[in-house]
């Protein structure tokens, strides 16, 4: 294992896996990358191990793991992206947040949806809660459509088992092709901070993930979501499609 200590004290952990002979062409190999603050949930590790030990049977070979440790998520994501692009030779980067549970089903659906030319970025679905109804979190899918230059809306209600075009997503369950980064660097330069947050207040705040996808949109890189690839978001109670349906099936009117 190679460990690199960055100037800002972020740690990058990098591990290559030997080719064990998979169904997938060697030009279609994958790196799995995530950011954390030094600790992760055991369920997250369980998900990683599940795909790691079965990937040669699914036809989507993992060749590299990249982990960035720190406490500044935007800078961690940029460091991970740059390290993957500059220091590895895999063609796809599969982003997963350290509070997301990966399963074989979700892994395969996202990988099968991705295509270098037509779908170079594909997101799965997990749920977040910005508000509560009494004590019950109001779950909404972490995929978005633009309203204007500073506002996004949740893609809700969530269509069932569809591949849809979106404007942005959370970075917690996303696969992207190397060509995406090549195009971004050709447009903005090697030193451009692709995850730069907009420091507006309230609804005008743009997080690092939305900022990244806005940069993609400016140069016409399409983003898709597979709404059948639903992962559990690890909280005290898993934020799942079942909890999402339980809440909204008992409400008369979805949010705007």
C-alpha positions in Angstrom: 0.0 0.0 0.0 1.3 3.4 -0.9 0.6 6.3 1.5 1.1 9.9 0.5 0.8 12.8 3.0 -0.3 16.0 1.3 0.7 19.5 2.3 -2.7 20.2 3.8 -2.5 17.0 5.9 -5.0 15.0 3.8 -4.0 11.4 3.4 -4.3 9.5 0.2 -4.3 5.7 0.5 -3.9 3.8 -2.8 -4.0 0.1 -3.5 -3.7 -1.7 -6.8 -5.3 -5.2 -7.3 -3.7 -7.6 -9.6 -5.6 -8.7 -12.7 -7.3 -12.0 -11.9 -8.8 -12.5 -15.3 -12.3 -11.0 -15.7 -14.9 -10.9 -18.4 -14.4 -7.2 -19.0 -11.9 -5.9 -21.5 -8.8 -4.4 -19.8 -9.6 -1.0 -21.2 -12.7 -1.0 -19.1 -11.3 -1.3 -15.6 -12.6 0.6 -12.6 -11.2 2.4 -9.6 -13.3 2.8 -6.4 -12.7 6.0 -4.5 -14.1 7.5 -1.3 -13.4 10.3 1.2 -13.7 10.0 5.0 -12.6 11.6 8.2 -10.6 8.7 9.5 -13.4 6.4 10.5 -16.0 4.5 8.5 -19.1 2.4 9.4 -18.6 -1.4 9.3 -21.6 -1.7 6.9 -19.8 0.5 4.4 -16.8 -1.8 4.6 -19.1 -4.8 4.2 -20.4 -3.3 0.9 -16.8 -2.7 -0.4 -15.8 -6.2 0.4 -18.9 -7.6 -1.3 -18.1 -6.0 -4.6 -14.3 -6.6 -4.2 -14.7 -10.4 -3.8 -17.3 -10.8 -6.5 -16.3 -8.3 -9.2 -14.6 -10.9 -11.4 -17.9 -12.8 -11.6 -19.8 -9.7 -12.6 -17.6 -8.6 -15.4 -16.7 -5.2 -13.9 -13.2 -5.5 -12.7 -11.9 -3.3 -9.9 -8.2 -2.6 -10.2 -7.6 0.3 -7.8 -8.9 1.6 -4.5 -8.3 5.3 -3.6 -9.2 6.7 -0.2 -8.7 10.3 0.9 -8.7 11.1 4.6 -9.5 14.6 5.9 -12.1 17.0 7.1 -12.6 19.3 4.1 -14.8 17.4 1.7 -14.4 19.7 -1.4 -10.6 19.5 -1.2 -10.7 15.8 -0.5 -12.8 15.2 -3.6 -10.4 17.3 -5.7 -7.4 15.5 -4.3 -9.0 12.1 -5.1 -10.0 13.1 -8.6 -6.5 14.4 -9.4 -4.7 11.4 -7.8 -6.9 9.0 -9.7 -6.4 10.8 -13.0 -2.7 11.4 -12.7 -1.5 8.2 -10.9 -3.7 5.4 -12.0 -4.6 4.0 -15.4 -8.1 2.8 -14.8 -10.8 4.1 -17.2 -13.6 4.5 -14.7 -13.8 6.1 -11.3 -16.6 4.8 -9.1 -17.3 7.4 -6.3 -19.0 6.1 -3.1 -19.5 8.0 0.1 -18.4 6.3 3.3 -22.0 6.2 4.6 -23.4 4.4 1.5 -24.0 0.6 1.4 -23.0 -0.9 -1.9 -24.6 -4.1 -3.0 -23.9 -6.3 -6.1 -27.2 -5.3 -7.6 -26.5 -1.5 -7.3 -22.9 -2.0 -8.5 -24.0 -3.9 -11.6 -26.8 -1.6 -12.5 -24.7 1.5 -12.4 -21.8 -0.1 -14.3 -24.1 -1.6 -16.9 -25.7 1.8 -17.5 -22.5 3.7 -18.0 -21.1 4.1 -21.5 -17.9 6.0 -22.5 -19.6 7.9 -25.3 -23.3 8.2 -24.5 -23.4 8.0 -20.6 -20.0 9.0 -19.3 -21.4 9.9 -15.9 -24.0 7.8 -14.2 -25.4 8.2 -10.7 -27.3 5.8 -8.6 -29.9 6.9 -6.1 -29.7 7.3 -2.3 -31.9 9.5 -0.1 -31.2 12.6 2.0 -33.4 14.5 4.4 -33.2 18.3 4.6 -36.4 18.6 6.7 -38.5 16.6 9.2 -42.2 16.1 9.5 -42.5 16.0 13.3 -39.8 13.4 14.1 -39.9 11.6 10.7 -37.2 12.6 8.2 -38.6 13.7 4.8 -36.6 11.7 2.4 -35.8 12.9 -1.1 -33.6 11.4 -3.8 -30.1 12.9 -4.1 -30.5 13.6 -7.8 -31.3 17.1 -9.1 -32.6 19.2 -11.9 -31.5 22.9 -12.4 -34.1 25.6 -11.8 -31.7 28.5 -12.6 -28.0 29.3 -12.2 -28.1 29.0 -8.4 -31.1 26.8 -7.6 -31.7 23.1 -8.0 -34.7 20.9 -7.3 -35.0 17.3 -6.3 -36.0 14.9 -9.0 -39.1 13.9 -7.2 -41.3 11.9 -7.4 -38.7 9.3 -8.3 -39.6 7.3 -11.4 -39.4 3.6 -11.0 -36.4 1.8 -12.5 -35.6 4.2 -15.3 -32.5 5.7 -16.8 -33.1 9.4 -16.9 -31.0 12.5 -17.7 -30.4 14.8 -14.8 -28.4 18.0 -14.1 -26.6 16.9 -11.0 -26.4 14.5 -8.1 -24.7 13.9 -4.8 -21.2 12.4 -5.3 -22.0 9.5 -3.1 -22.8 6.9 -5.8 -21.4 8.0 -9.1 -19.3 6.4 -11.9 -17.5 8.6 -14.4 -15.2 7.9 -17.3 -11.6 9.2 -17.5 -12.6 11.3 -20.6 -14.8 13.4 -18.4 -11.8 14.6 -16.5 -9.8 15.1 -19.6 -12.4 17.4 -21.1 -12.7 19.3 -17.8 -9.0 19.8 -17.6 -8.8 20.8 -21.2 -11.4 23.5 -20.6 -10.5 24.8 -17.2 -6.8 23.9 -16.8 -5.0 21.4 -14.6 -5.1 23.7 -11.5 -8.8 24.6 -11.6 -10.8 23.7 -8.5 -13.7 21.7 -9.9 -15.4 21.3 -6.6 -15.5 25.0 -5.6 -18.5 25.7 -3.4 -20.6 28.8 -3.8 -20.8 30.5 -0.4 -24.3 31.8 -0.7 -26.7 31.4 2.1 -29.8 29.3 2.4 -31.1 27.9 -0.9 -28.4 29.9 -2.8 -25.6 27.7 -1.3 -24.1 25.4 -3.9 -22.2 22.5 -2.5 -19.1 20.9 -3.9 -21.0 18.1 -5.7 -23.4 20.5 -7.5 -20.4 22.8 -8.4 -18.7 19.9 -10.1 -21.7 19.0 -12.2 -22.3 22.6 -13.1 -18.7 22.6 -14.5 -19.6 19.5 -16.5 -22.9 21.0 -17.8 -21.0 24.1 -19.1 -19.1 21.9 -21.5 -22.1 19.7 -22.4 -21.0 16.6 -20.5 -24.3 14.6 -20.0 -25.2 13.2 -16.6 -27.6 10.3 -16.1 -29.2 8.4 -13.2 -30.4 4.9 -13.0 -33.4 5.1 -10.6 -33.4 1.3 -10.1 -29.9 1.5 -8.6 -30.9 2.5 -5.1 -28.5 2.2 -2.2 -29.1 2.6 1.5 -27.8 5.7 3.2 -26.4 4.6 6.5 -28.0 6.5 9.3 -29.4 5.4 12.7 -32.2 4.0 10.6 -31.2 3.3 7.0 -32.6 5.9 4.6 -34.0 3.5 2.0 -36.5 3.4 -0.8 -38.9 1.7 1.6 -38.8 4.6 4.0 -39.1 7.0 1.1 -42.2 5.2 -0.2 -43.7 4.9 3.4 -43.6 8.7 3.8 -44.7 9.9 0.4 -47.4 7.2 -0.1 -49.1 8.7 2.9 -48.9 12.3 1.8 -51.3 13.9 -0.6 -49.0 16.4 -2.3 -45.3 16.1 -3.1 -43.0 19.1 -2.6 -42.4 21.6 -5.4 
